[in-house]
Amino acid sequence: MVCKMYLEDGSYRVRGTVRSTKNPKKIDPLKNAFGSHFDKLELVEADLNDKESLIKACQGAKYIVHTASPFPLVAPKNEDDVVKPAVNGTLAILEAAKLNKVKKVVITSSCVSIYVTNDRSKVDFTRDDWSDPAICSPYEKSKTLAERAAWDFQKQ
């Protein structure tokens, strides 16, 4: 856990985002994971669907590690419930980083953004390889489209 490592060695201040700082179901696992270092972790409320909350959460940050993405245990009835927050949230983070003059942004993605194709024999992948959204599950589609959006944003 990279954030815990930074808290332990004191090399960086760490700010994390949660939808609610008052929800014990979300906060207690963080307390357990970070142990004695939890008090060094700054938690702020933000939501992938709320651009302003993300802009505010990024204020004063030098670096951002964007790991958030909807990950439903059961496929949603409406794929937009997963795809839109993944894509729009990634773009909002990038826009917030640009507005706040953040030095670097790391976006964690997934192998599902490149290997869901009709060609199952492929074993070598490049930056030109993408999953085919037409045959992806909602989660796979969300990761593929969010990463593509990030690459497109970076080209601007």
mmCIF file of the C-alpha atoms, coordinates in Angstrom:
data_MODEL
# 
_entry.id   MODEL 
# 
loop_
_atom_site.group_PDB 
_atom_site.id 
_atom_site.type_symbol 
_atom_site.label_atom_id 
_atom_site.label_alt_id 
_atom_site.label_comp_id 
_atom_site.label_asym_id 
_atom_site.label_entity_id 
_atom_site.label_seq_id 
_atom_site.pdbx_PDB_ins_code 
_atom_site.Cartn_x 
_atom_site.Cartn_y 
_atom_site.Cartn_z 
_atom_site.occupancy 
_atom_site.B_iso_or_equiv 
_atom_site.pdbx_formal_charge 
_atom_site.auth_seq_id 
_atom_site.auth_comp_id 
_atom_site.auth_asym_id 
_atom_site.auth_atom_id 
_atom_site.pdbx_PDB_model_num 
ATOM 1   C CA . MET A 1 1   ? 0.000   0.000   0.000   1.00 0.00 ? 1   MET A CA 1 
ATOM 2   C CA . VAL A 1 2   ? 1.837   3.062   -1.298  1.00 0.00 ? 2   VAL A CA 1 
ATOM 3   C CA . CYS A 1 3   ? -0.083  5.586   0.798   1.00 0.00 ? 3   CYS A CA 1 
ATOM 4   C CA . LYS A 1 4   ? 0.787   3.752   3.989   1.00 0.00 ? 4   LYS A CA 1 
ATOM 5   C CA . MET A 1 5   ? 4.454   3.704   3.007   1.00 0.00 ? 5   MET A CA 1 
ATOM 6   C CA . TYR A 1 6   ? 4.418   7.484   2.520   1.00 0.00 ? 6   TYR A CA 1 
ATOM 7   C CA . LEU A 1 7   ? 2.729   7.973   5.883   1.00 0.00 ? 7   LEU A CA 1 
ATOM 8   C CA . GLU A 1 8   ? 5.208   5.682   7.626   1.00 0.00 ? 8   GLU A CA 1 
ATOM 9   C CA . ASP A 1 9   ? 8.342   7.320   6.297   1.00 0.00 ? 9   ASP A CA 1 
ATOM 10  C CA . GLY A 1 10  ? 6.924   10.857  6.397   1.00 0.00 ? 10  GLY A CA 1 
ATOM 11  C CA . SER A 1 11  ? 8.113   11.642  2.872   1.00 0.00 ? 11  SER A CA 1 
ATOM 12  C CA . TYR A 1 12  ? 4.715   12.987  1.806   1.00 0.00 ? 12  TYR A CA 1 
ATOM 13  C CA . ARG A 1 13  ? 1.545   14.247  3.385   1.00 0.00 ? 13  ARG A CA 1 
ATOM 14  C CA . VAL A 1 14  ? -1.328  12.085  2.181   1.00 0.00 ? 14  VAL A CA 1 
ATOM 15  C CA . ARG A 1 15  ? -4.866  13.246  1.487   1.00 0.00 ? 15  ARG A CA 1 
ATOM 16  C CA . GLY A 1 16  ? -7.467  10.669  0.623   1.00 0.00 ? 16  GLY A CA 1 
ATOM 17  C CA . THR A 1 17  ? -10.992 11.137  -0.635  1.00 0.00 ? 17  THR A CA 1 
ATOM 18  C CA . VAL A 1 18  ? -14.099 9.363   0.567   1.00 0.00 ? 18  VAL A CA 1 
ATOM 19  C CA . ARG A 1 19  ? -17.741 10.016  -0.201  1.00 0.00 ? 19  ARG A CA 1 
ATOM 20  C CA . SER A 1 20  ? -18.486 10.498  3.490   1.00 0.00 ? 20  SER A CA 1 
ATOM 21  C CA . THR A 1 21  ? -16.077 11.079  6.351   1.00 0.00 ? 21  THR A CA 1 
ATOM 22  C CA . LYS A 1 22  ? -18.909 10.177  8.742   1.00 0.00 ? 22  LYS A CA 1 
ATOM 23  C CA . ASN A 1 23  ? -19.623 6.656   7.444   1.00 0.00 ? 23  ASN A CA 1 
ATOM 24  C CA . PRO A 1 24  ? -17.987 4.106   9.782   1.00 0.00 ? 24  PRO A CA 1 
ATOM 25  C CA . LYS A 1 25  ? -18.408 1.338   7.179   1.00 0.00 ? 25  LYS A CA 1 
ATOM 26  C CA . LYS A 1 26  ? -16.010 3.261   4.939   1.00 0.00 ? 26  LYS A CA 1 
ATOM 27  C CA . ILE A 1 27  ? -13.722 4.802   7.559   1.00 0.00 ? 27  ILE A CA 1 
ATOM 28  C CA . ASP A 1 28  ? -13.170 1.839   9.899   1.00 0.00 ? 28  ASP A CA 1 
ATOM 29  C CA . PRO A 1 29  ? -11.431 -0.302  7.238   1.00 0.00 ? 29  PRO A CA 1 
ATOM 30  C CA . LEU A 1 30  ? -9.089  2.627   6.585   1.00 0.00 ? 30  LEU A CA 1 
ATOM 31  C CA . LYS A 1 31  ? -8.341  2.913   10.295  1.00 0.00 ? 31  LYS A CA 1 
ATOM 32  C CA . ASN A 1 32  ? -7.492  -0.787  10.359  1.00 0.00 ? 32  ASN A CA 1 
ATOM 33  C CA . ALA A 1 33  ? -5.355  -0.602  7.216   1.00 0.00 ? 33  ALA A CA 1 
ATOM 34  C CA . PHE A 1 34  ? -3.357  2.443   8.293   1.00 0.00 ? 34  PHE A CA 1 
ATOM 35  C CA . GLY A 1 35  ? -3.156  1.525   11.971  1.00 0.00 ? 35  GLY A CA 1 
ATOM 36  C CA . SER A 1 36  ? -1.151  4.001   14.031  1.00 0.00 ? 36  SER A CA 1 
ATOM 37  C CA . HIS A 1 37  ? -0.596  6.131   10.924  1.00 0.00 ? 37  HIS A CA 1 
ATOM 38  C CA . PHE A 1 38  ? -4.305  6.809   10.358  1.00 0.00 ? 38  PHE A CA 1 
ATOM 39  C CA . ASP A 1 39  ? -4.105  10.119  12.247  1.00 0.00 ? 39  ASP A CA 1 
ATOM 40  C CA . LYS A 1 40  ? -1.583  11.381  9.680   1.00 0.00 ? 40  LYS A CA 1 
ATOM 41  C CA . LEU A 1 41  ? -4.021  10.704  6.833   1.00 0.00 ? 41  LEU A CA 1 
ATOM 42  C CA . GLU A 1 42  ? -6.135  13.678  5.794   1.00 0.00 ? 42  GLU A CA 1 
ATOM 43  C CA . LEU A 1 43  ? -9.549  12.557  4.579   1.00 0.00 ? 43  LEU A CA 1 
ATOM 44  C CA . VAL A 1 44  ? -11.784 14.876  2.597   1.00 0.00 ? 44  VAL A CA 1 
ATOM 45  C CA . GLU A 1 45  ? -15.181 14.284  1.057   1.00 0.00 ? 45  GLU A CA 1 
ATOM 46  C CA . ALA A 1 46  ? -15.336 14.059  -2.721  1.00 0.00 ? 46  ALA A CA 1 
ATOM 47  C CA . ASP A 1 47  ? -17.409 12.283  -5.323  1.00 0.00 ? 47  ASP A CA 1 
ATOM 48  C CA . LEU A 1 48  ? -16.498 11.243  -8.865  1.00 0.00 ? 48  LEU A CA 1 
ATOM 49  C CA . ASN A 1 49  ? -19.805 12.727  -10.025 1.00 0.00 ? 49  ASN A CA 1 
ATOM 50  C CA . ASP A 1 50  ? -19.127 16.105  -8.370  1.00 0.00 ? 50  ASP A CA 1 
ATOM 51  C CA . LYS A 1 51  ? -16.458 18.050  -10.237 1.00 0.00 ? 51  LYS A CA 1 
ATOM 52  C CA . GLU A 1 52  ? -16.357 20.869  -7.681  1.00 0.00 ? 52  GLU A CA 1 
ATOM 53  C CA . SER A 1 53  ? -15.663 18.442  -4.832  1.00 0.00 ? 53  SER A CA 1 
ATOM 54  C CA . LEU A 1 54  ? -12.726 17.039  -6.789  1.00 0.00 ? 54  LEU A CA 1 
ATOM 55  C CA . ILE A 1 55  ? -11.336 20.498  -7.541  1.00 0.00 ? 55  ILE A CA 1 
ATOM 56  C CA . LYS A 1 56  ? -11.512 21.316  -3.848  1.00 0.00 ? 56  LYS A CA 1 
ATOM 57  C CA . ALA A 1 57  ? -9.933  17.981  -2.866  1.00 0.00 ? 57  ALA A CA 1 
ATOM 58  C CA . CYS A 1 58  ? -6.967  18.673  -5.157  1.00 0.00 ? 58  CYS A CA 1 
ATOM 59  C CA . GLN A 1 59  ? -6.212  22.140  -3.789  1.00 0.00 ? 59  GLN A CA 1 
ATOM 60  C CA . GLY A 1 60  ? -2.647  22.324  -2.534  1.00 0.00 ? 60  GLY A CA 1 
ATOM 61  C CA . ALA A 1 61  ? -1.697  18.908  -3.913  1.00 0.00 ? 61  ALA A CA 1 
ATOM 62  C CA . LYS A 1 62  ? 1.614   18.432  -5.721  1.00 0.00 ? 62  LYS A CA 1 
ATOM 63  C CA . TYR A 1 63  ? 0.874   14.900  -6.876  1.00 0.00 ? 63  TYR A CA 1 
ATOM 64  C CA . ILE A 1 64  ? -2.274  12.860  -7.395  1.00 0.00 ? 64  ILE A CA 1 
ATOM 65  C CA . VAL A 1 65  ? -2.724  9.114   -7.502  1.00 0.00 ? 65  VAL A CA 1 
ATOM 66  C CA . HIS A 1 66  ? -6.186  8.491   -8.935  1.00 0.00 ? 66  HIS A CA 1 
ATOM 67  C CA . THR A 1 67  ? -7.354  5.010   -7.977  1.00 0.00 ? 67  THR A CA 1 
ATOM 68  C CA . ALA A 1 68  ? -11.102 5.503   -7.687  1.00 0.00 ? 68  ALA A CA 1 
ATOM 69  C CA . SER A 1 69  ? -13.451 3.740   -10.060 1.00 0.00 ? 69  SER A CA 1 
ATOM 70  C CA . PRO A 1 70  ? -16.807 2.073   -9.536  1.00 0.00 ? 70  PRO A CA 1 
ATOM 71  C CA . PHE A 1 71  ? -16.360 -1.668  -9.070  1.00 0.00 ? 71  PHE A CA 1 
ATOM 72  C CA . PRO A 1 72  ? -19.757 -3.300  -8.686  1.00 0.00 ? 72  PRO A CA 1 
ATOM 73  C CA . LEU A 1 73  ? -19.861 -6.862  -7.422  1.00 0.00 ? 73  LEU A CA 1 
ATOM 74  C CA . VAL A 1 74  ? -22.928 -7.427  -9.595  1.00 0.00 ? 74  VAL A CA 1 
ATOM 75  C CA . ALA A 1 75  ? -23.241 -5.964  -13.084 1.00 0.00 ? 75  ALA A CA 1 
ATOM 76  C CA . PRO A 1 76  ? -25.569 -2.958  -12.963 1.00 0.00 ? 76  PRO A CA 1 
ATOM 77  C CA . LYS A 1 77  ? -28.808 -2.858  -14.928 1.00 0.00 ? 77  LYS A CA 1 
ATOM 78  C CA . ASN A 1 78  ? -27.597 0.362   -16.521 1.00 0.00 ? 78  ASN A CA 1 
ATOM 79  C CA . GLU A 1 79  ? -23.938 0.320   -17.566 1.00 0.00 ? 79  GLU A CA 1 
ATOM 80  C CA . ASP A 1 80  ? -23.843 4.128   -17.333 1.00 0.00 ? 80  ASP A CA 1 
ATOM 81  C CA . ASP A 1 81  ? -23.976 3.711   -13.546 1.00 0.00 ? 81  ASP A CA 1 
ATOM 82  C CA . VAL A 1 82  ? -20.396 2.431   -13.840 1.00 0.00 ? 82  VAL A CA 1 
ATOM 83  C CA . VAL A 1 83  ? -19.123 3.961   -17.076 1.00 0.00 ? 83  VAL A CA 1 
ATOM 84  C CA . LYS A 1 84  ? -20.097 7.605   -16.544 1.00 0.00 ? 84  LYS A CA 1 
ATOM 85  C CA . PRO A 1 85  ? -18.539 8.069   -13.086 1.00 0.00 ? 85  PRO A CA 1 
ATOM 86  C CA . ALA A 1 86  ? -15.366 6.291   -14.227 1.00 0.00 ? 86  ALA A CA 1 
ATOM 87  C CA . VAL A 1 87  ? -14.911 8.419   -17.343 1.00 0.00 ? 87  VAL A CA 1 
ATOM 88  C CA . ASN A 1 88  ? -16.269 11.706  -15.999 1.00 0.00 ? 88  ASN A CA 1 
ATOM 89  C CA . GLY A 1 89  ? -14.469 11.246  -12.683 1.00 0.00 ? 89  GLY A CA 1 
ATOM 90  C CA . THR A 1 90  ? -11.141 10.626  -14.403 1.00 0.00 ? 90  THR A CA 1 
ATOM 91  C CA . LEU A 1 91  ? -11.590 13.704  -16.586 1.00 0.00 ? 91  LEU A CA 1 
ATOM 92  C CA . ALA A 1 92  ? -12.674 15.783  -13.590 1.00 0.00 ? 92  ALA A CA 1 
ATOM 93  C CA . ILE A 1 93  ? -9.554  14.704  -11.668 1.00 0.00 ? 93  ILE A CA 1 
ATOM 94  C CA . LEU A 1 94  ? -7.359  15.667  -14.616 1.00 0.00 ? 94  LEU A CA 1 
ATOM 95  C CA . GLU A 1 95  ? -9.107  19.026  -14.975 1.00 0.00 ? 95  GLU A CA 1 
ATOM 96  C CA . ALA A 1 96  ? -8.807  19.629  -11.218 1.00 0.00 ? 96  ALA A CA 1 
ATOM 97  C CA . ALA A 1 97  ? -5.110  18.776  -11.397 1.00 0.00 ? 97  ALA A CA 1 
ATOM 98  C CA . LYS A 1 98  ? -4.619  21.214  -14.252 1.00 0.00 ? 98  LYS A CA 1 
ATOM 99  C CA . LEU A 1 99  ? -6.536  23.972  -12.447 1.00 0.00 ? 99  LEU A CA 1 
ATOM 100 C CA . ASN A 1 100 ? -4.537  23.400  -9.269  1.00 0.00 ? 100 ASN A CA 1 
ATOM 101 C CA . LYS A 1 101 ? -1.206  23.179  -11.120 1.00 0.00 ? 101 LYS A CA 1 
ATOM 102 C CA . VAL A 1 102 ? -0.489  19.666  -9.850  1.00 0.00 ? 102 VAL A CA 1 
ATOM 103 C CA . LYS A 1 103 ? 2.957   18.429  -10.978 1.00 0.00 ? 103 LYS A CA 1 
ATOM 104 C CA . LYS A 1 104 ? 2.119   14.790  -11.738 1.00 0.00 ? 104 LYS A CA 1 
ATOM 105 C CA . VAL A 1 105 ? -0.946  12.568  -11.905 1.00 0.00 ? 105 VAL A CA 1 
ATOM 106 C CA . VAL A 1 106 ? -0.839  8.778   -11.771 1.00 0.00 ? 106 VAL A CA 1 
ATOM 107 C CA . ILE A 1 107 ? -3.975  6.998   -12.909 1.00 0.00 ? 107 ILE A CA 1 
ATOM 108 C CA . THR A 1 108 ? -4.289  3.362   -11.999 1.00 0.00 ? 108 THR A CA 1 
ATOM 109 C CA . SER A 1 109 ? -6.007  1.410   -14.697 1.00 0.00 ? 109 SER A CA 1 
ATOM 110 C CA . SER A 1 110 ? -6.524  -2.258  -15.359 1.00 0.00 ? 110 SER A CA 1 
ATOM 111 C CA . CYS A 1 111 ? -5.447  -4.892  -17.830 1.00 0.00 ? 111 CYS A CA 1 
ATOM 112 C CA . VAL A 1 112 ? -9.116  -5.103  -18.835 1.00 0.00 ? 112 VAL A CA 1 
ATOM 113 C CA . SER A 1 113 ? -8.636  -1.841  -20.731 1.00 0.00 ? 113 SER A CA 1 
ATOM 114 C CA . ILE A 1 114 ? -6.463  -3.605  -23.318 1.00 0.00 ? 114 ILE A CA 1 
ATOM 115 C CA . TYR A 1 115 ? -7.154  -7.318  -23.574 1.00 0.00 ? 115 TYR A CA 1 
ATOM 116 C CA . VAL A 1 116 ? -10.909 -7.683  -24.134 1.00 0.00 ? 116 VAL A CA 1 
ATOM 117 C CA . THR A 1 117 ? -10.905 -8.316  -27.868 1.00 0.00 ? 117 THR A CA 1 
ATOM 118 C CA . ASN A 1 118 ? -12.014 -10.983 -30.292 1.00 0.00 ? 118 ASN A CA 1 
ATOM 119 C CA . ASP A 1 119 ? -8.351  -11.963 -30.753 1.00 0.00 ? 119 ASP A CA 1 
ATOM 120 C CA . ARG A 1 120 ? -7.625  -14.130 -27.699 1.00 0.00 ? 120 ARG A CA 1 
ATOM 121 C CA . SER A 1 121 ? -4.305  -15.317 -29.163 1.00 0.00 ? 121 SER A CA 1 
ATOM 122 C CA . LYS A 1 122 ? -2.628  -11.944 -28.627 1.00 0.00 ? 122 LYS A CA 1 
ATOM 123 C CA . VAL A 1 123 ? -0.032  -11.910 -25.853 1.00 0.00 ? 123 VAL A CA 1 
ATOM 124 C CA . ASP A 1 124 ? 1.997   -8.767  -26.588 1.00 0.00 ? 124 ASP A CA 1 
ATOM 125 C CA . PHE A 1 125 ? 0.287   -5.432  -26.094 1.00 0.00 ? 125 PHE A CA 1 
ATOM 126 C CA . THR A 1 126 ? 1.297   -1.856  -26.856 1.00 0.00 ? 126 THR A CA 1 
ATOM 127 C CA . ARG A 1 127 ? -0.139  1.578   -26.155 1.00 0.00 ? 127 ARG A CA 1 
ATOM 128 C CA . ASP A 1 128 ? -2.128  1.185   -29.369 1.00 0.00 ? 128 ASP A CA 1 
ATOM 129 C CA . ASP A 1 129 ? -4.107  -1.788  -28.046 1.00 0.00 ? 129 ASP A CA 1 
ATOM 130 C CA . TRP A 1 130 ? -7.524  -1.240  -26.523 1.00 0.00 ? 130 TRP A CA 1 
ATOM 131 C CA . SER A 1 131 ? -10.365 -3.444  -25.432 1.00 0.00 ? 131 SER A CA 1 
ATOM 132 C CA . ASP A 1 132 ? -13.398 -3.439  -27.686 1.00 0.00 ? 132 ASP A CA 1 
ATOM 133 C CA . PRO A 1 133 ? -16.145 -1.631  -25.726 1.00 0.00 ? 133 PRO A CA 1 
ATOM 134 C CA . ALA A 1 134 ? -18.814 -3.468  -27.740 1.00 0.00 ? 134 ALA A CA 1 
ATOM 135 C CA . ILE A 1 135 ? -17.881 -6.790  -26.103 1.00 0.00 ? 135 ILE A CA 1 
ATOM 136 C CA . CYS A 1 136 ? -16.840 -5.499  -22.666 1.00 0.00 ? 136 CYS A CA 1 
ATOM 137 C CA . SER A 1 137 ? -18.685 -5.905  -19.391 1.00 0.00 ? 137 SER A CA 1 
ATOM 138 C CA . PRO A 1 138 ? -19.712 -2.560  -17.836 1.00 0.00 ? 138 PRO A CA 1 
ATOM 139 C CA . TYR A 1 139 ? -16.609 -2.535  -15.599 1.00 0.00 ? 139 TYR A CA 1 
ATOM 140 C CA . GLU A 1 140 ? -14.266 -3.419  -18.472 1.00 0.00 ? 140 GLU A CA 1 
ATOM 141 C CA . LYS A 1 141 ? -15.891 -0.750  -20.612 1.00 0.00 ? 141 LYS A CA 1 
ATOM 142 C CA . SER A 1 142 ? -15.570 1.827   -17.829 1.00 0.00 ? 142 SER A CA 1 
ATOM 143 C CA . LYS A 1 143 ? -11.837 1.161   -17.421 1.00 0.00 ? 143 LYS A CA 1 
ATOM 144 C CA . THR A 1 144 ? -11.243 1.184   -21.184 1.00 0.00 ? 144 THR A CA 1 
ATOM 145 C CA . LEU A 1 145 ? -13.121 4.420   -21.833 1.00 0.00 ? 145 LEU A CA 1 
ATOM 146 C CA . ALA A 1 146 ? -11.695 6.155   -18.746 1.00 0.00 ? 146 ALA A CA 1 
ATOM 147 C CA . GLU A 1 147 ? -8.140  5.357   -19.775 1.00 0.00 ? 147 GLU A CA 1 
ATOM 148 C CA . ARG A 1 148 ? -8.769  6.401   -23.362 1.00 0.00 ? 148 ARG A CA 1 
ATOM 149 C CA . ALA A 1 149 ? -10.230 9.670   -22.076 1.00 0.00 ? 149 ALA A CA 1 
ATOM 150 C CA . ALA A 1 150 ? -7.107  10.219  -19.951 1.00 0.00 ? 150 ALA A CA 1 
ATOM 151 C CA . TRP A 1 151 ? -4.823  9.654   -22.940 1.00 0.00 ? 151 TRP A CA 1 
ATOM 152 C CA . ASP A 1 152 ? -6.939  12.033  -25.046 1.00 0.00 ? 152 ASP A CA 1 
ATOM 153 C CA . PHE A 1 153 ? -6.840  14.641  -22.265 1.00 0.00 ? 153 PHE A CA 1 
ATOM 154 C CA . GLN A 1 154 ? -3.064  14.356  -22.063 1.00 0.00 ? 154 GLN A CA 1 
ATOM 155 C CA . LYS A 1 155 ? -2.765  15.059  -25.801 1.00 0.00 ? 155 LYS A CA 1 
ATOM 156 C CA . GLN A 1 156 ? -4.596  18.396  -25.463 1.00 0.00 ? 156 GLN A CA 1 
# 
